[in-house]
Each structure stands twice: as C-alpha cells, then as structure tokens.
Amino acid sequence: VLQAEGGAQALGRLRDNPTVQLLISDIRMPEMSGIELADLATERNPQLKVILISGYFIAQQVRRRFLRKPFRMKELEAAVRAELAPDSA
C-alpha cells in the first residue's frame, strides 16, 4: 500500500512503482480531483484499475467504480475484488 498527500505525489508514486495494479482515490483532494488523477494515471498505464470514493453528491457521471462514504469494509473489499478480477478489463 502506498499513500500520497495529493494528485501530483500520487502520480509520482505510480511512476516510481509501475507494478501498482489498483488506485483508490477520494474525488475531492488537493491539486487535482480524483477523477483527473484517475484519467492521468490510466493514460500512463491503461491496465491500472481505479476505485473512486466520495462523501459528497457527484453531479457528474463517474465512469469508474465508485463508493459513497461512509462505506463498510465489506463494500471496499467487494469493490477491490471486483476491480482486480481477471474478467474486469
């Protein structure tokens, strides 16, 4: 598990750790939104899986797996398993 304080740091961590398979990001964060982070990260690595989370109402359509806060650990586990499943390409 790698942690970042914002989008720029997250992109650097992903660049430095190309074996990362899954990005989990809040939508609201410093420097850029989680949606922007996910778009940039998957441009660089199309195989990267993404789960976005937020406690706020999302007016725009999110094209990625999304969890609304608060969520239970079982829900997070299910989302991670579904994203990493071989047929979730």
N, C-alpha and C positions, 0 to 999 in steps of 0.2 A: 504494500500500500504506500503510495506516495501522496503527499499533501502539498497544496500550493495556496498562497495567500491571494492570488488573483490570476486573471487570464494570462498575462504575459509570463508569469512564473510557471503556470501550468503548461504553456506551450514549450517553454524551455525544458521542463522536466520530461515532457513527451519526446522532445527531440533527443535528449540525452539518454532516454530509456526506450528505445524503439520496440522492445518486446511487450510493452504495455498493451493489453488487449481491450481494456474497458475504461472509459472515462465516466465518472459520476460527478455532475456539477449542478450547483444551485443556479437558477436562471439569473437571480439578482446578485451581482458581486462587483468588486472594484474593477476598473479599467475597461471591461467589456462585459457583455451579458454572457450567460452560459450558452445561449443559442449561438452567439458569434464565436465563442470558444469552440463549440462543437463543430461548427462549419469549417473553421480554420484547421482544426485538428484532423478532421476527416478528409479535408483537401490534401493534407500532407500524408495521411495514412488512411486510405479508403477502407481498410479492414477493421479499423478501430470501432468498437461498439460504444454506444452512448446512452446514458440514462440521465435525464434532466429532472430536477426536483424544484419545487417552489411552494411556498405557503400563501402566495398571492394569486388572485384570479388572473389567468392568462387570456387576454382578449384576442391574441393572435393564435392561429393554428400552429401547434407544435408537431413537427413531422418526425419526432423521435419518441422513444419510450419515455413516459412522464409519470412521476409520482408526486402527488399533492401532499404537502406537510399538514398536519403530522401524519406519519405513516408508521406502521408496525414493522418490526424487524422481519417478520414473515413476509410482508409485502416487498421489502427490499430484497430479501433472499430470492423470492419468486422472480422479481424483475431481473436480477443478476443472472439467475439460471436461464431465464428465457433469452436474454441477450447473448449469452455465451453458448447456447445450444447450437449444435452443428448446423441445424437447418434454419437458423435465424438470419441468414445472409441477406 
